[in-house]
Amino acid sequence: MFGKFKITTILASLMILVLVASFTIMQPEKEQFFLSDDDELWGVYEKLGKIRFNAVNTSIKGVSAEKGRDIITKGYSAKQDGKGKTAMQSPYFKCTACHNSEKEFDDLSNVSAQSRLDYAVEHDLPFLQGSSFYGLINRKTFYNDDYQKKYGHVPIIKASNTDIRQAIQLCATQCAQGRALDDWEIESIMAYYSSIGLKIKDLNLKPAEKKEIETAINENKDLHQAVHKLEEKYLATSPAHFADHKEYTPITEAEKKDTKSFKNGQLIYERSCLHCHAGKRYSFFALDKSNFSFKNLLSKTKGNKDGSVYKITRHGTWPLAGKKAYMPLYPIEKMSENQLGDLKVYIENMAAGNNLAAK
């Protein structure tokens, strides 16, 4: 009797083992994750357990990335209900007066002003005061460093440092001298920013680094290290430091022959100064490539007055009654001291009729 019971127990155990083995075999394998160049950075972060910040509130009626893009590029969009168009956000500026919507660097961890100019030339972009909207959704802070030191006592500027929506509203009402945006317009801009967020291809990951990210996700381990690896490939803040203006000194004899400096200054003039001033596009002060324009700029710079190239570059200008279009300043990260010197070399040589690019 006991022998039969023992045999029955053994058979039952074997059947359980077979069922367990069969169940194990039948379980589908976990799908392996492989990084793609077109993967959105935020999507990869979420797989690594990072909580998304700057998320779009899609519960608001009428929100769309297309409307956000139109507000940025045209200054207006279809209304919230899609019937008709909104009022112009600003009669003086569009967002594209000061910001690009394309990537501005080959290496997003190196944001030197000259690298930015070189990239602008290579990709035919303007060279502007503001940071690009590309990858903005991946940034943590805004109006950084000296913006906070100088203007942080103003509530909206202080709030804008860590609140992207406040930063958008600040740019709309103060920087663009326009009307306040409705919630659905802000969320539409957020949706547009999300559509031009960073992608894996923007980070220049090496094959071994890609493998490290994939392994972390597939094995659910070392997630923090993987996040850190991605974060070190770009700056989550856009540095902004101001500089005081220089007094005018004439260019030297060497600078009258400095073709490299001259050509760099020419690029700045064409991609920066003329972006706003050609045909008074965003300014009531017209510039072109005539001898008169260069002599006029040189005269103002020699006088060390408000129209000095040094002063307007480093301090900008103030909106005036009836002429609210103004010039924002250039932080040194957007135009370096060397670049400003190159611009002066170009202007002064051109004012003297000495076009080094033609020699």
C-alpha positions as CSV (number, residue, x, y, z in Angstrom):
1,M,0.0,0.0,0.0
2,F,2.7,2.4,1.0
3,G,4.7,1.4,-2.2
4,K,1.7,2.2,-4.4
5,F,1.3,5.6,-2.6
6,K,4.9,6.3,-3.1
7,I,4.7,5.5,-6.9
8,T,1.6,7.7,-7.2
9,T,3.3,10.6,-5.5
10,I,6.3,10.3,-7.7
11,L,4.1,10.2,-10.8
12,A,2.2,13.3,-9.6
13,S,5.5,15.1,-9.0
14,L,6.7,14.3,-12.5
15,M,3.4,15.5,-14.0
16,I,3.8,18.8,-12.1
17,L,7.4,19.2,-13.4
18,V,6.3,18.5,-16.9
19,L,3.5,21.1,-16.6
20,V,5.9,23.7,-15.2
21,A,8.4,23.0,-17.9
22,S,5.8,23.2,-20.6
23,F,4.5,26.5,-19.1
24,T,8.0,27.9,-19.0
25,I,8.7,26.9,-22.6
26,M,5.4,28.4,-23.7
27,Q,6.2,31.8,-22.1
28,P,7.1,34.4,-24.8
29,E,10.6,35.9,-24.4
30,K,10.8,39.5,-23.4
31,E,11.1,41.7,-26.4
32,Q,14.6,43.1,-26.6
33,F,15.0,46.9,-27.0
34,F,17.5,48.3,-29.5
35,L,18.3,52.0,-29.8
36,S,17.4,53.8,-33.0
37,D,18.8,57.1,-34.1
38,D,15.3,58.4,-34.5
39,D,14.2,57.4,-31.0
40,E,13.0,60.4,-29.0
41,L,15.3,61.1,-26.0
42,W,12.3,61.4,-23.7
43,G,11.0,58.0,-24.8
44,V,14.3,56.4,-23.9
45,Y,14.4,58.2,-20.6
46,E,11.0,56.8,-19.7
47,K,12.1,53.3,-20.5
48,L,14.9,54.0,-18.0
49,G,12.4,55.0,-15.3
50,K,12.8,58.8,-15.5
51,I,9.7,60.8,-15.0
52,R,9.0,63.2,-17.9
53,F,9.1,66.9,-17.1
54,N,7.7,69.6,-19.4
55,A,4.9,67.2,-20.5
56,V,2.2,68.6,-22.7
57,N,-1.3,69.0,-21.2
58,T,-3.4,67.5,-24.0
59,S,-6.6,67.7,-22.0
60,I,-7.1,71.3,-23.1
61,K,-9.3,71.7,-26.1
62,G,-7.7,72.8,-29.4
63,V,-4.1,72.0,-28.5
64,S,-1.9,70.9,-31.5
65,A,1.7,71.0,-32.5
66,E,0.7,72.6,-35.8
67,K,-0.9,75.5,-34.1
68,G,2.2,75.9,-31.9
69,R,4.5,75.9,-34.9
70,D,2.3,78.6,-36.6
71,I,2.5,80.8,-33.5
72,I,6.3,80.5,-33.5
73,T,6.8,81.0,-37.2
74,K,3.9,83.1,-38.3
75,G,2.9,84.9,-35.1
76,Y,-0.7,83.5,-35.3
77,S,-2.5,80.3,-35.7
78,A,-6.0,78.8,-36.2
79,K,-8.2,79.6,-33.3
80,Q,-8.9,77.2,-30.5
81,D,-12.0,75.9,-32.2
82,G,-10.4,76.0,-35.6
83,K,-12.7,78.7,-36.9
84,G,-10.7,81.7,-38.2
85,K,-7.3,82.9,-37.0
86,T,-6.0,84.3,-33.8
87,A,-4.8,87.9,-33.4
88,M,-1.1,88.4,-34.0
89,Q,0.9,87.6,-31.0
90,S,3.1,90.6,-31.5
91,P,3.1,93.4,-34.1
92,Y,6.8,93.9,-33.6
93,F,8.5,90.4,-33.5
94,K,8.0,86.8,-34.4
95,C,9.7,84.2,-32.2
96,T,12.0,83.5,-35.2
97,A,13.5,87.0,-34.8
98,C,15.6,85.8,-32.0
99,H,15.4,82.0,-32.1
100,N,16.0,79.1,-34.5
101,S,14.0,75.9,-34.5
102,E,16.9,73.8,-35.7
103,K,19.8,72.2,-33.9
104,E,22.7,74.7,-33.6
105,F,25.7,72.5,-32.7
106,D,27.3,69.3,-33.8
107,D,28.3,68.6,-30.2
108,L,25.4,69.6,-27.8
109,S,27.8,69.5,-24.8
110,N,30.0,72.2,-26.3
111,V,28.1,75.4,-26.8
112,S,30.9,77.8,-27.7
113,A,29.9,80.8,-29.7
114,Q,32.3,80.0,-32.6
115,S,31.1,76.4,-32.9
116,R,27.6,77.9,-33.1
117,L,28.6,80.3,-35.9
118,D,30.4,77.6,-37.8
119,Y,27.3,75.4,-37.6
120,A,25.1,78.3,-38.7
121,V,27.3,78.8,-41.8
122,E,27.4,75.1,-42.6
123,H,23.6,74.7,-42.3
124,D,22.6,78.2,-43.5
125,L,21.0,79.4,-40.2
126,P,20.9,82.9,-38.8
127,F,23.2,83.7,-35.8
128,L,20.8,85.0,-33.1
129,Q,20.6,86.2,-29.5
130,G,18.3,83.4,-28.3
131,S,18.8,79.7,-27.8
132,S,17.2,77.4,-30.4
133,F,13.8,75.9,-29.7
134,Y,15.2,72.5,-30.9
135,G,15.7,70.4,-27.7
136,L,14.1,73.1,-25.5
137,I,11.6,70.5,-24.2
138,N,14.6,68.6,-22.8
139,R,15.9,71.5,-20.8
140,K,15.3,72.0,-17.1
141,T,15.9,75.8,-16.6
142,F,15.4,78.9,-18.6
143,Y,16.6,82.6,-18.4
144,N,19.6,81.4,-16.6
145,D,22.6,82.9,-14.8
146,D,22.9,86.6,-15.4
147,Y,19.3,86.9,-16.4
148,Q,18.4,85.8,-12.9
149,K,21.1,87.9,-11.3
150,K,20.1,91.1,-13.0
151,Y,16.3,90.6,-13.4
152,G,15.4,87.9,-10.9
153,H,13.7,90.4,-8.7
154,V,10.9,90.6,-11.3
155,P,8.4,87.8,-10.4
156,I,7.8,86.4,-13.8
157,I,11.5,86.3,-14.6
158,K,12.2,84.5,-11.4
159,A,9.4,82.0,-12.0
160,S,10.6,81.5,-15.6
161,N,13.9,80.0,-14.4
162,T,12.2,76.7,-13.6
163,D,8.8,76.9,-15.3
164,I,8.8,76.6,-19.1
165,R,5.3,77.9,-19.4
166,Q,6.2,81.1,-17.5
167,A,9.2,81.4,-19.8
168,I,7.0,81.1,-22.9
169,Q,4.7,83.8,-21.5
170,L,7.6,86.0,-20.5
171,C,9.0,85.8,-24.0
172,A,5.5,86.6,-25.5
173,T,4.7,89.6,-23.4
174,Q,8.1,91.1,-22.6
175,C,10.7,90.0,-25.2
176,A,8.2,90.1,-28.1
177,Q,6.3,93.1,-26.6
178,G,3.1,91.3,-27.5
179,R,-0.1,90.0,-26.0
180,A,-0.4,87.3,-23.4
181,L,-1.0,83.8,-24.7
182,D,-4.0,81.7,-23.7
183,D,-3.5,78.3,-22.0
184,W,-4.3,76.4,-25.2
185,E,-1.7,78.5,-27.2
186,I,1.0,77.8,-24.6
187,E,0.2,74.1,-24.6
188,S,0.3,74.1,-28.5
189,I,3.7,75.7,-28.3
190,M,4.7,73.0,-25.8
191,A,3.4,70.4,-28.3
192,Y,5.5,71.9,-31.0
193,Y,8.5,71.9,-28.8
194,S,7.9,68.2,-28.1
195,S,7.9,67.5,-31.8
196,I,11.4,69.0,-32.1
197,G,12.8,67.4,-28.9
198,L,16.2,65.8,-28.9
199,K,16.7,62.4,-30.6
200,I,19.3,59.8,-30.0
201,K,21.1,60.7,-33.1
202,D,21.7,64.2,-31.7
203,L,23.8,62.8,-28.8
204,N,26.7,61.3,-30.9
205,L,26.7,58.1,-28.8
206,K,29.5,55.6,-29.5
207,P,28.5,52.0,-30.2
208,A,29.6,50.9,-26.7
209,E,27.5,53.6,-25.1
210,K,24.5,52.6,-27.1
211,K,25.0,49.0,-25.9
212,E,25.2,50.2,-22.3
213,I,21.8,51.9,-22.6
214,E,20.2,48.9,-24.3
215,T,21.5,46.5,-21.7
216,A,20.3,48.8,-18.9
217,I,16.8,48.7,-20.3
218,N,16.7,45.1,-21.3
219,E,18.1,43.8,-18.0
220,N,16.5,46.5,-15.8
221,K,19.7,47.4,-14.0
222,D,22.1,50.3,-13.8
223,L,19.3,52.6,-14.9
224,H,20.7,55.6,-13.1
225,Q,24.1,55.2,-14.8
226,A,22.4,54.9,-18.2
227,V,20.5,58.2,-17.6
228,H,23.7,59.9,-16.5
229,K,25.4,58.7,-19.7
230,L,22.7,60.3,-21.8
231,E,22.6,63.5,-19.7
232,E,26.3,64.2,-20.1
233,K,25.9,64.4,-23.9
234,Y,24.0,67.7,-23.9
235,L,23.4,70.7,-21.7
236,A,20.1,70.7,-19.9
237,T,20.5,74.5,-19.3
238,S,21.5,77.2,-21.7
239,P,24.2,79.3,-20.0
240,A,23.9,83.1,-20.2
241,H,26.5,85.5,-19.0
242,F,26.6,89.2,-19.7
243,A,29.7,91.3,-20.4
244,D,30.2,95.0,-20.2
245,H,30.9,97.0,-23.3
246,K,34.3,98.1,-24.5
247,E,35.3,101.6,-25.4
248,Y,36.2,102.2,-29.0
249,T,39.8,101.9,-30.2
250,P,40.8,102.0,-33.9
251,I,41.7,98.8,-35.5
252,T,45.4,98.2,-35.8
253,E,47.5,98.0,-39.0
254,A,47.6,94.2,-38.5
255,E,43.8,94.1,-38.3
256,K,43.5,96.1,-41.6
257,K,45.1,93.0,-43.2
258,D,43.5,90.3,-41.0
259,T,41.5,88.4,-43.6
260,K,40.5,85.6,-41.2
261,S,39.0,88.1,-38.6
262,F,37.4,90.1,-41.4
263,K,35.6,87.1,-42.9
264,N,34.4,85.9,-39.5
265,G,33.1,89.4,-38.8
266,Q,31.4,89.4,-42.2
267,L,29.6,86.1,-41.3
268,I,28.3,87.7,-38.1
269,Y,27.2,90.8,-39.9
270,E,25.3,88.9,-42.5
271,R,23.8,86.2,-40.3
272,S,23.1,88.4,-37.3
273,C,22.9,92.1,-38.0
274,L,21.1,91.8,-41.3
275,H,18.7,89.2,-40.0
276,C,16.8,91.9,-38.2
277,H,18.0,95.2,-39.7
278,A,17.9,94.4,-43.5
279,G,14.9,96.3,-44.8
280,K,13.9,97.1,-41.2
281,R,12.7,93.5,-40.9
282,Y,12.4,93.6,-37.1
283,S,13.9,97.0,-36.4
284,F,13.3,100.7,-37.2
285,F,17.1,101.0,-37.9
286,A,18.0,99.8,-41.4
287,L,21.3,98.2,-42.4
288,D,22.6,96.9,-45.6
289,K,26.0,96.3,-47.2
290,S,26.4,99.8,-48.5
291,N,29.4,102.0,-47.6
292,F,26.9,104.4,-45.9
293,S,25.8,101.7,-43.4
294,F,29.3,100.8,-42.4
295,K,30.3,104.5,-42.0
296,N,27.2,105.1,-40.0
297,L,27.9,102.2,-37.6
298,L,31.6,103.2,-37.3
299,S,30.6,106.8,-36.5
300,K,28.2,105.7,-33.7
301,T,30.9,103.2,-32.4
302,K,33.6,105.9,-32.3
303,G,31.3,108.2,-30.4
304,N,30.9,105.5,-27.6
305,K,27.2,106.4,-27.4
306,D,24.1,104.3,-27.3
307,G,24.5,103.4,-31.0
308,S,27.9,102.0,-30.5
309,V,28.2,98.4,-31.8
310,Y,29.8,97.5,-28.5
311,K,27.0,98.9,-26.4
312,I,24.0,97.7,-28.4
313,T,25.5,94.2,-28.6
314,R,26.2,93.9,-24.9
315,H,23.3,95.9,-23.4
316,G,20.7,95.9,-26.2
317,T,18.3,98.8,-26.5
318,W,15.1,99.7,-24.7
319,P,11.6,99.8,-26.3
320,L,10.6,103.4,-27.1
321,A,7.2,104.9,-27.1
322,G,5.6,104.3,-30.5
323,K,8.6,102.1,-31.5
324,K,8.5,99.0,-29.3
325,A,10.8,97.1,-31.5
326,Y,14.1,96.9,-29.7
327,M,17.4,95.0,-29.8
328,P,18.0,92.2,-27.2
329,L,21.5,91.9,-25.9
330,Y,23.9,89.1,-26.8
331,P,25.3,87.0,-23.9
332,I,28.9,86.0,-24.4
333,E,27.7,82.5,-25.1
334,K,25.8,83.8,-28.1
335,M,28.5,86.2,-29.3
336,S,32.0,86.0,-27.8
337,E,34.4,88.9,-27.2
338,N,36.6,87.7,-30.0
339,Q,33.6,87.6,-32.4
340,L,32.6,91.1,-31.4
341,G,36.1,92.1,-32.2
342,D,35.9,90.4,-35.6
343,L,32.7,92.3,-36.3
344,K,34.4,95.6,-35.6
345,V,37.3,94.6,-37.9
346,Y,34.8,93.9,-40.7
347,I,32.8,97.1,-40.2
348,E,35.8,99.4,-39.9
349,N,37.5,97.9,-42.9
350,M,34.3,98.1,-45.0
351,A,33.8,101.7,-43.9
352,A,37.2,102.5,-45.3
353,G,36.5,100.7,-48.5
354,N,38.9,97.9,-47.7
355,N,37.1,94.7,-48.6
356,L,39.5,92.0,-47.6
357,A,37.1,89.3,-48.9
358,A,37.6,90.6,-52.4
359,K,41.4,90.4,-52.2
